[in-house]
Amino acid sequence: MIVGSRKPIPELKRVLARHKKVLFAGCGTCVTVCLAGGEREVGITAYALRMARKLDGNPLEIEQVTIERQCENEFIQDVAAAVERNEAILSFACGAGVQALAERFPQKPVYAALNTQFLGILEEQAVWTEKCLGCGDCVLSDFGGVCPVTRCAKRMLNGPCGGSTEERCEVADPERPCAWQLIYKRLEAIGQLDNLERVYPAKDWRPSWHAGARKIVREEHRV
């Protein structure tokens, strides 16, 4: 899922300084699960900003709403009336949701309440880790379901660098495991160590974001 975190109140206060009436729009999927942009977080942030602006003698009127997904027009249209009633929108979605709102309502300022960080999974209560870089050319099948592009600090595709110690990465957080140690153990467990005999060419980054914004069109589903 997409993982994000809330921006600090001083930053949001600065961003909204010119507005008196703002729609705070939460998103009910990924950012709700990662405790960053759901109904609860919208309410907490709204309370904090109301108090901050009140203390400054510049009160802020806030309307709150949370929709299923901000990245789809089907759900965005449900807030059209609320958008019309307000001067601006503070989106608690990921970067895609913020941009979807901005495109849907081009005459309204749309601001980001979150920092979109990565695609990850829940490791334990309130702890998420990055697992996918969205590189556009997935190699998980060859490496036992462990991504060297995301989890190796050096993005190595042909084995470890030789600098890891006690199964830990030499360049990242000392608690971060060496991705290649994980890959080896996983391939050993499933009887596919022969995958490591293959020499992988330099990665083709053209399908990744390095070449600009990406687009997928499934012609068979278009109407």
Secondary structure, DSSP 8 states (H G I E B T S, - for coil): -EEEEE--HHHHHHHTTT-SEEEEEEESSHHHHTTSSSHHHHHHHHHHHHHHHHHTT---EEEEEEES-TT-HHHHGGGHHHHHHSSEEEE-S-HHHHHHHHHH-TTS-EEE-EEEEEEEEEEETTEEEEEE---SS--TTTTTT--HHHHSTT--SSS--S--BTTB-SSS-TTSB-HHHHHHHHHHHTT-GGGGGS---S---TTSGGGS------GGG--
